[in-house]
Amino acid sequence: MACRRIEGLDPIRRMIAEKRSINVTLIFSLDRYDEVIEAYIAGLEEAPGDLTAVSSVASFFVSRIDADVCADASRLPSQPQSSGRASRGGRRRHTNVVS
């Protein structure tokens, strides 16, 4: 899998290819989160041998998703009490993408 050349992604790919466990934080969008996953998988594909020792974390700010959803919901005629629900669903969707 080819890793697109976006600033910050190549070092992630290289570190994973060297079998180093890393934490990627300060991710503010699901698109960027998906790009980090692509870099992680590309690094795994380049790494030689046993990969069981490689365990890394990528985390995004869930409140950003809630803010977007709540802003959209505010335009609806009836405003249900849904603050926080979208982020929990998004977190479930993006948990354990690579196992």
N, C-alpha and C positions, 0 to 999 in steps of 0.2 A: 504494500500500500504506500503510495507516494504521499509525502507530507507537504502540503502547500507551504510556500515560503512567506510566512507571516511572522513578523517580529515576535520573538519569544517562543515560538513553536519548535524551531530547530534545536535549541538547547534541551527542550523537554525530550524530544526524540533521541538525541545523542546520549543524554543521561540514562534513559531507560535502556538503550542499546548497550550501555556499559553495565547494565544490571544494578543500577543505583535506584533505591527507593526515594521518591521525592514527593513533596506536597505542593500543589499548585493552588494558590488562593487568589483572592481579589478578582474573581471572574464575575462580570456584571451582566452577561447575557447567555442565553442558552445556545446561541450560535457559536460564541467563543468556547463554551463548554464542549460543544461537539467537536470543535477544532482541536482542543486539547486532547480529547479522546482519540482523535485520528492520529495525533502525534505520538500518543502513548502506544497505540497499536502498531504504528510504523516502527517504533523503537523495539517493541517486543519481537517483531518480525526480523529485525536485524540482529538481535541478541543471539549469541551462540549458546547451545546447550540448554541446561535445566533453568527454567524461569520461575520456579516455585519461591525463590527468595525475594522476588521483585514484588513489592506491594506499595502502591502509591495512592495518594488522595488528590482529588480535584474537587474544589467546592466553589459554588457560586452564591451570591447574595440573594437569598430567597425573597427578601423584602422587596427587591426590585420587581419581581414578578407580581407580587401582591399589589404593589402600587399601580402597575399597569392594569391589572384586572379590576381593581377598585375604581380606577379612573373610568374605565369602560362601563362598569356597572352603574356609575353615577348618572350615566345618560339614559338608563332604563327608567320606565315609568314607576316601577315599584323597586325599591332598593332593599334587597334582603340583607340580613346580617351575615355577610360571607367573608369578612376580613380574616385572612389567614388560611382559608380553605384552599385557595388556588396554589399557594406555595407548598402545602402538604401534598397535594396531588402531583405537582411538578417534581417534588423531591422523590416521591415514590417512583415516578416514571424514570428518573435518571439515576436511581440507586442500583448498584451492582450491574452496570452496563457490561463490564468485563469481569468475568469470574474464572 
